[in-house]
Amino acid sequence: MKQTILVTGGTGFIGSHTTVELQQAGYNVVIVDNLSNSKIEVLDGIEKITGVRPAFENVDLKDLEATEAVFKKYPQIEGIIHFAASKAVGESVEKPLLYYRNNIVSLVNLLELMPKYGVKGIIFSSSCTVYGQPSKENLPVTEDAPIQKALSPYGNTKQINEEIIYDFIHSGAPIKSIVLRYFNPIGAHPSALIGELPNGVPMNLIPFVTQTAIGIRKQLKIFGNDYNTPDGTCIRDYIYVVDLAKAHVKAMERVLDADGDAIEYFNIGTGRGLSTLEVVEGFEKATGVKVNWEYAPRREGDIEKVWGNVDKANKVLGWKADTPVEDVLASAWKWQEKLREDGVM
């Protein structure tokens, strides 16, 4: 019998791609999303790709009663992948309580209900932000690198949630968890039926690049060209969202069926860093489209360079991010063109 997985935030960017990979791997998926940062039409894209429309519940996970109703309605849920969270760094600085309430209460509610409804495990969507700016000797950063003080309330909620999961399992709760710390997800499904759809001005580099290339934005600003990096621009580990989604499938297999530790941590990235300038020039090369950009002063809170050591995920999960970056950048452009074709933007 197919196992049923609850995907919170499943109509979002990473959640929708993970739902596709789960369904293609033979799982049943129930999506819970309050659509605060996504659109219901994403379900149409998932259905076109997989031939299956996932079950969907419009629920705010801060509401314990409404969340419990989901478990009552779908008693066969065995695992949870928890994406649902507010995620804009700048907004979290302006509205810290919104972030603490949304990101922490939703997790606490899920954890509280898991033993009651026999849910075996939870994959938590964490972030490389927990490492802050790693020291030189800790690059590429491993899972054992020290956790640094968060630079934003958003980053702090990731750290706090990791601690909450640890404390709950340490207390003897009968669940397992895998915490995936990912680097910078980019790109879109090769079908161009789902992708990243930011509300308003994009916070992430790639949507800003594609929106500038297609004429929605006048100019891309590269913040800072005087960092201690080969070309002076910040370095990040950019991972293809489809590769990232596949990591969740591998992690879910391990949580449900393998004899791993009760809680495990994995970096999910490519294992190499690309500078902002390399990404912009790579996009132009992959698509043949010029981007109007200029340098701008450094942006507060930006980390100079971080990329992951992903040996543990490669060996233990049997997973690897292996899509060429040219293909990833081309997929982002194909998605942007589809949005224009559909009159979305």
Secondary structure by P-SEA (a helix, b strand, c coil): cbbbbbbcccccaaaaaaaaaaaaabbbbbbbbcccccccaaaaaaaaaccccccccccccccaaaaaaaaaacccccccccccccccaaaaaacaaaaaaaaaaaaaaaaaacccccccbbbbbcccccccccccccccccccccccccccaaaaaaaaaaaaaaaaaaacccbbbbbbbccbbbbccccccccccccccccccaaaaaaaaaccccccccccccccccccbbbbbcccaaaaaaaaaaaaaaacccccccbbbbbbcccccccaaaaaaaaaaaccccccccccccccccccbbbbbcccccccccccccccaaaaaaaaaaaaaaaaaaccc
